[in-house]
Each structure stands twice: as C-alpha cells, then as structure tokens.
Amino acid sequence: MKDKTKLLVVVLFVVIVILLGIILYALVLKPVISGYVIRTQNEGYQYAILQIMQQAAQCQQVPLTFGNQTINLVAVECLQQPQQS
C-alpha cells in the first residue's frame, strides 16, 4: 500500500512538472520567440527597401520580380531632363 502511494505521488509530481513546462512555454517562451522572429523579419524588409532605394537613387534600374512578373523600377528624378538655360 505504501509503495502504491509513493508511486502515485511520483507520477502526479511528474505530471505537474510537465504541465508547468507546457504553461511556461506557452506563456513566456513562445511570445519571446515570436517577437524575435517578427523583429528580424522587419529588419529584413527594411534592409531590402533600403537597397532598392539606394540603387534607384543612383539612376540604376532595379528589377522587382514577383511570381512570373518583373518590373523595372526607376527613380522619377532620373527620367527628368536637365533644364537648359
């Protein structure tokens, strides 16, 4: 009888530890990981846009491709003719 009680206490303790681990992951670790992923995605978007802007500012065509469509981006300032005096 005493062995069954000890076994039950050990099993319940293990179940409680597992449940606390799941709760800790769901409430603390998962949001931290998700926040990191979102931050790094935003940094990637910003870096890509900066690269496009820098190339366009140098009057270079910037090919943008999505799926099977490609357009060439050119800064409007580069298309304007220099004014003659």
N, C-alpha and C positions, 0 to 999 in steps of 0.2 A: 504493500500500500504506500509506503514511504517512497519507494522508487518511482511509482507512477506519479506521485505528487511532484517530485523533483523533475521528472521528465516533462510534465505539463508546464511547470514554471519555466524551464529552459525553452520549450517550444514557444510559449507566449512571449518570452523575452526576445527571442529571435524575430518573431512576427512583428513586435513593436519596433525593433530596431530597423527592420526592413521598411515598415510603414513610415517611420520618421525620415529615413533616407529618401523615400519617394516624395514626401512632402517637401523636404529641403530642396531637392532637385527642382520640383515644380514651382516653388515659390521664390527661390533665390537663384539657383544656378542657371536655369533656363532663361529667365529675363536678362541676366548678365550676358550670357552668350548671344542672345538675340540682339541686344543693344550693341554689342561689339560688331556683329555681322552688319547691322544697319549702318553703323558709323563707317565701316570700311567700304561698304557699297557706295555711300555718299561721297567718300573721298575719291573713289574710282570715277564716279560720274563727273565730279568737279575737275579732276585731272584730265579726263578726256575732253571736256568742254574747253579747258584752258589750252590744250594742244591744238584743237581746231581753231580757236580764236587767234592763237599766235601764228599759225600757218596762213590763215586768211588775212591777217594784218600785214603780212609780207607779200601780199598780192599773189599768193600761190593758190591754185585751185585745190580744194580739199574734197576728195571723193567720199561721199557718205553712202554706205550700202546698207539696205535692209531687205532681207529676203533676196529676191532676184532683181530688185530695183536699185539703181545707183544714180545719184545726182551729184553734180559738182558744185560745191559752194564757193562763191567768190564774194569778197567784200565789195559793197557798192562803191566805196571810195576809190577802189582800183579801176572801176569802169568809167568813172567820170574823167572827161578830157581835161588836161591842164588848160587853164584860161590863158588866152594870148592877149598881150597888151597892145 
